[in-house]
Amino acid sequence: MARCTNCGSETPDNAAFCPSCGKPNPSKREGLNLVQNGAILGLIGYAGLILVGGLVALIYTFGEPSQPQGFGETLASMQSDLAVEQMIQDAMPFLIFGALILMAGLVCFIVGLARANKLGRPGLIAVSSICLATSLATLVAVFAWMNIMLLCMGWLIGWQPILMTLGAFKMLSASLKIPK
């Protein structure tokens, strides 16, 4: 049996955490490092998704300025704008749901990175599972939304959810390898 470096109590050799104070066993630290590395990988994917999404939104918002038009062209443009506005209103529940999934995944990756030492094995498995579920949902949504456009723009927006999913998988596999 080893002694805990924090409280001095005896700790089983195969324990990842001290049973008295909960501090990680230094010999099991590599499993926690892998969890944190997976969280970093997932956060890089989220940062890329936010960056590319922001750039696409800026380009869409401040794109090509409109040219002066005649009355008929202006009326057709207004009707087109109303159709786009209706499409956005119809899609709003899906956009809100997608934003909530993204926020939940982001919070889980941050928790996995910042609190890996304190969560213990069950907590790490739970956080990693939520990260994996939200990353897979993001991956499916991006590929469903982009579908054929991925052939042209996959390099721009296809890598982020893949990176998020790989990070979550790495977190979960490292969490499962930590001894009970």
Stockholm file with secondary structure:
# STOCKHOLM 1.0

chainA/1-180         MARCTNCGSETPDNAAFCPSCGKPNPSKREGLNLVQNGAILGLIGYAGLILVGGLVALIYTFGEPSQPQGFGETLASMQSDLAVEQMIQDAMPFLIFGALILMAGLVCFIVGLARANKLGRPGLIAVSSICLATSLATLVAVFAWMNIMLLCMGWLIGWQPILMTLGAFKMLSASLKIPK
#=GR chainA/1-180 SS CEECTTTCCEECTTCSBCTTTCCBCGGGHHHHHHHHHHHHHHHHHHHHHHHHHHHHHHHHHTCSCCCCCCHHHHHHHHHHHHHHHHHHHHHHHHHHHHHHHHHHHHHHHHHHHHSHHHHHHHHHHHHHHHHHHHHHHHHHHHHHHHGGGHHHHHHHHTHHHHHHHHHHHHHHHHHHHSCC
#=GC SS_cons         CEECTTTCCEECTTCSBCTTTCCBCGGGHHHHHHHHHHHHHHHHHHHHHHHHHHHHHHHHHTCSCCCCCCHHHHHHHHHHHHHHHHHHHHHHHHHHHHHHHHHHHHHHHHHHHHSHHHHHHHHHHHHHHHHHHHHHHHHHHHHHHHGGGHHHHHHHHTHHHHHHHHHHHHHHHHHHHSCC
//
